[in-house]
Amino acid sequence: ESYIHLDKSQVSNRFSNFREIKVPTHKLFVLGDNRNHSKDSRNTLGLIDESNIIGKVEMVFYPFDHIKWIK
């Protein structure tokens, strides 16, 4: 992404040549929060089946002007 400034000496080669992909319906592409070093859909997990996601949304915290609890 053009808005991310990468120090090429700090980024693993497995992230430097990632190409654009189309994510099919009912699949998810996940990124780790330490983008340049995470194990995520780009290199380890691949696309995740939507049915494998287990969890409950309790709060929206971003964007900051829309923070709210989910009932």
C-alpha positions, 0 to 999 in steps of 0.5 A, a space after each residue: 500500500 502506498 501509504 505505508 512507509 517500509 524500511 526494506 531492511 526491516 521487512 521480510 522478503 515474503 511481504 515485499 512481493 505480495 500481489 493483489 488478490 480477489 477475496 471470494 464470497 464467504 472468505 476473509 483475508 486477515 492481516 496481523 497488527 504487526 503487518 511487516 512481521 505477522 503470520 497472516 493471510 499473506 504468508 501463513 494462513 491463506 484465506 479464512 472460511 467465514 464459518 470458522 470465525 467464532 466471536 462476538 462484537 462488543 464494541 466499535 472503537 474506530 473511527 474514534 468519533 464513532 466509539 460505541 458499545 454493541 448491544 
